[in-house]
Amino acid sequence: MSDDSFIREVNEELRSDKAKEFWSRFGTIIIVSAATIVIGVGVWRFMEYREATAAAASGDAFMSAVSLAEEGKTEEAIAALEKLEAEHGGAYGAMAQLRAASELAKQGKKQEAIAAYDVVVADSSADENLRSIARLRAGYLLVDAGSVEDVSSRVTPLSAPGAPYRASALEALGLAHFQAGDLEKAFAQFETIANDATAPASIGQRVTIMLDVIAARGGPVRGQADAQRPSRLRLRADPMSGNRRCSTDLLASGWRLWTTSPA
């Protein structure tokens, strides 16, 4: 036997001994780790499947309830939405609560609708956007069904500069002050929106109307130029007193529609 062959055989024996030693020391750990990975992946995929199945079931239940509402079966729709909220929770649960509140508002059950919106607001696990919508809709309903403080407690958290729903929150506050007869505070809210270039156009149009209403009622006016321009509101003479009064029929058209619209 040559020296090279002998050296190779020795090296192979050493490698074999090291492999056996390594496997005896770490083999069990390797097997357990591999099994844990396989089981973990299996559990993860199973949980994904369960979540997808649950989401699909919630989606089907939500759409079924919406169909009932669209068919005019309001009571059945509300019952289905409340069941969905109780059994499923999560995003669909919050959406179901919002839709149920909208249906209650359509029926004129404002206090029940407000309570339903407040449930969404209080749910810390609900999507923040849905909670903000619930705050606003409760606030708009409270313009007619509550006090300025009631409205403020819902929408003030949304009125900070730069907040996505700032204009809507300020509008609700302005309407609440207007309903309470405080034209100065109402004007301040509406003027802030009018001066905000980022405010949605639809809100800007309603605010312009409200500023005209306030001016027609003897409240503050937006500068001399605004005071001299013709009012956008329909004015009519009062044959009994000779005074001119402002028709406020448009007040009901904006926020009441929004508070009862579907989620």
C-alpha positions in Angstrom: 0.0 0.0 0.0 1.4 3.4 -1.0 1.7 6.3 1.5 -1.0 8.3 -0.4 -3.5 5.5 -0.2 -2.9 5.0 3.5 -3.3 8.8 4.1 -6.6 8.8 2.2 -7.9 5.9 4.2 -7.0 7.5 7.5 -8.6 10.8 6.4 -11.8 8.9 5.4 -11.9 7.1 8.7 -11.5 10.4 10.5 -14.3 12.0 8.5 -16.5 9.1 9.2 -15.8 9.2 12.9 -16.5 13.0 13.0 -19.8 12.5 11.1 -20.9 9.8 13.4 -19.9 11.9 16.4 -21.7 15.0 15.0 -24.9 13.0 14.2 -24.9 11.4 17.7 -24.6 14.8 19.3 -26.9 16.8 17.1 -29.0 14.3 15.1 -32.0 14.5 17.5 -31.9 18.3 17.5 -31.9 18.3 13.7 -34.8 15.9 13.4 -36.9 17.8 16.0 -36.1 21.2 14.3 -37.1 19.9 10.9 -40.3 18.3 12.3 -41.1 21.6 14.1 -40.7 23.6 10.9 -42.9 21.2 8.9 -45.6 21.2 11.6 -45.3 25.0 11.9 -45.8 25.6 8.2 -48.7 23.2 8.2 -50.4 25.0 11.1 -49.8 28.4 9.5 -51.4 27.2 6.2 -54.3 25.7 8.1 -54.9 29.0 10.0 -54.7 30.9 6.7 -57.3 28.6 5.3 -59.6 29.0 8.3 -59.3 32.8 8.2 -60.0 32.9 4.5 -63.0 30.6 5.0 -64.3 32.7 7.9 -63.8 35.9 5.9 -65.7 34.4 2.9 -68.5 33.4 5.2 -68.6 36.9 6.8 -68.6 38.5 3.4 -71.5 36.3 2.2 -73.5 37.1 5.3 -72.9 40.8 5.0 -73.9 40.9 1.3 -77.0 38.8 2.1 -78.0 41.4 4.8 -77.3 44.3 2.4 -79.6 42.6 -0.2 -82.3 42.3 2.4 -82.0 46.1 3.1 -82.1 46.9 -0.6 -85.3 44.8 -0.9 -86.9 46.9 1.8 -86.8 44.1 4.4 -85.3 46.5 6.9 -86.1 44.6 10.1 -84.7 41.3 8.6 -81.6 43.2 7.4 -81.0 44.7 10.9 -81.4 41.3 12.5 -79.0 39.7 10.1 -76.4 42.5 10.5 -76.6 42.3 14.3 -76.1 38.5 14.1 -73.1 39.0 11.9 -71.6 41.5 14.3 -72.1 39.3 17.3 -70.8 36.1 15.7 -68.0 37.2 13.5 -66.6 40.6 14.8 -63.6 42.0 13.1 -63.8 44.3 10.0 -67.1 42.7 8.8 -68.5 43.0 12.3 -67.8 46.8 12.4 -69.2 47.2 8.9 -72.3 45.3 9.9 -72.7 47.6 12.9 -72.4 50.6 10.7 -74.9 49.4 8.2 -77.3 48.4 10.9 -77.0 51.9 12.4 -77.7 53.4 9.0 -80.9 51.3 8.6 -82.0 52.4 12.1 -81.5 56.0 11.1 -83.6 55.5 8.0 -86.4 54.3 10.2 -86.1 57.4 12.3 -84.7 55.6 15.3 -82.0 58.1 15.9 -81.1 57.3 19.4 -80.7 53.6 18.6 -78.6 54.5 15.5 -76.4 56.7 17.6 -76.0 53.9 20.2 -75.0 51.5 17.4 -72.4 54.0 16.0 -71.0 54.5 19.5 -70.5 50.7 19.8 -68.1 50.9 16.7 -66.4 54.0 18.2 -65.7 52.1 21.4 -64.4 49.0 19.7 -60.6 49.5 19.9 -60.1 46.4 17.6 -62.1 48.0 14.8 -60.4 49.7 11.8 -59.7 53.3 12.7 -61.3 54.6 9.5 -64.5 52.8 10.4 -64.4 54.2 13.9 -64.0 57.7 12.4 -67.0 57.2 10.1 -69.0 56.1 13.1 -68.0 59.2 15.1 -69.0 61.5 12.2 -72.4 59.8 11.6 -73.3 59.8 15.2 -72.3 63.5 15.4 -74.4 64.5 12.4 -77.4 62.6 13.8 -76.9 64.5 17.1 -77.1 67.8 15.3 -80.9 67.2 15.5 -81.1 64.7 18.3 -78.7 66.1 20.9 -76.8 69.0 22.2 -73.6 70.9 21.1 -71.7 69.0 23.7 -73.0 65.6 22.4 -71.8 66.5 18.9 -68.5 67.8 20.1 -67.7 64.7 22.2 -68.0 62.6 19.0 -66.3 64.7 16.3 -63.8 67.0 18.1 -61.1 64.2 18.0 -61.4 64.3 14.2 -61.1 68.1 13.8 -57.3 68.6 14.3 -55.5 70.4 11.5 -54.5 67.9 8.8 -56.9 65.2 10.0 -58.6 63.4 7.1 -62.1 64.1 8.3 -61.4 67.6 9.6 -63.8 69.3 7.3 -66.7 67.0 8.1 -66.0 67.3 11.8 -66.0 71.1 11.7 -69.2 71.0 9.6 -71.0 68.9 12.2 -69.8 71.3 15.0 -70.9 74.3 12.9 -74.4 72.8 12.4 -74.7 72.0 16.1 -73.9 75.6 17.0 -76.3 76.8 14.3 -79.1 74.6 15.6 -78.4 76.0 19.1 -78.7 79.5 17.8 -75.1 80.5 18.3 -74.4 82.1 15.0 -70.9 83.4 16.0 -69.6 80.0 16.8 -71.3 78.4 13.8 -69.7 81.1 11.5 -66.3 80.3 13.0 -66.5 76.6 12.1 -67.9 77.2 8.6 -65.4 80.0 7.8 -62.5 77.7 8.8 -63.8 75.1 6.2 -64.3 77.8 3.6 -60.7 78.9 4.0 -59.4 75.4 3.7 -58.3 74.6 0.1 -58.2 70.9 0.9 -61.8 70.7 2.0 -64.0 68.5 -0.2 -66.0 70.4 -2.8 -69.4 69.1 -1.6 -68.7 70.3 1.9 -67.5 73.6 0.6 -70.8 74.1 -1.3 -72.8 73.4 1.8 -70.7 75.7 3.9 -71.2 78.5 1.4 -74.9 78.1 1.8 -74.7 78.0 5.6 -72.6 81.2 5.6 -75.3 82.9 3.5 -77.9 81.7 5.9 -76.0 83.1 8.9 -75.5 86.4 7.1 -79.2 86.6 6.2 -80.1 86.0 9.9 -78.0 88.9 11.0 -74.9 87.0 11.9 -71.3 87.6 10.8 -70.4 88.2 7.2 -67.3 87.0 5.3 -65.7 90.3 4.5 -67.1 93.3 2.6 -66.9 91.7 -0.8 -68.9 88.7 0.4 -71.4 91.0 2.1 -72.1 92.9 -1.2 -72.5 89.9 -3.5 -76.0 88.4 -4.1 -77.0 85.7 -1.8 -77.2 82.1 -3.2 -80.2 81.4 -1.1 -83.8 82.0 -2.1 -85.2 85.0 -0.2 -88.9 85.7 0.0 -90.9 88.6 1.4 -92.9 88.1 4.5 -96.3 89.8 3.8 -97.2 89.9 7.5 -94.2 91.9 8.7 -92.6 93.4 5.6 -89.3 91.8 6.6 -87.2 89.6 4.4 -86.6 86.1 5.7 -84.3 83.3 4.4 -85.6 79.9 3.4 -83.6 77.2 5.1 -85.0 74.3 3.2 -81.6 73.4 2.1 -80.4 72.7 5.6 -81.8 69.2 5.6 -80.4 68.1 2.3 -76.7 67.5 3.2 -75.9 66.0 6.5 -79.2 64.0 7.0 -78.6 62.2 3.8 -75.0 61.3 4.7 -75.9 59.9 8.2 -78.4 57.4 6.7 -76.3 56.4 3.7 -75.0 52.8 3.6 -71.6 52.0 5.2 
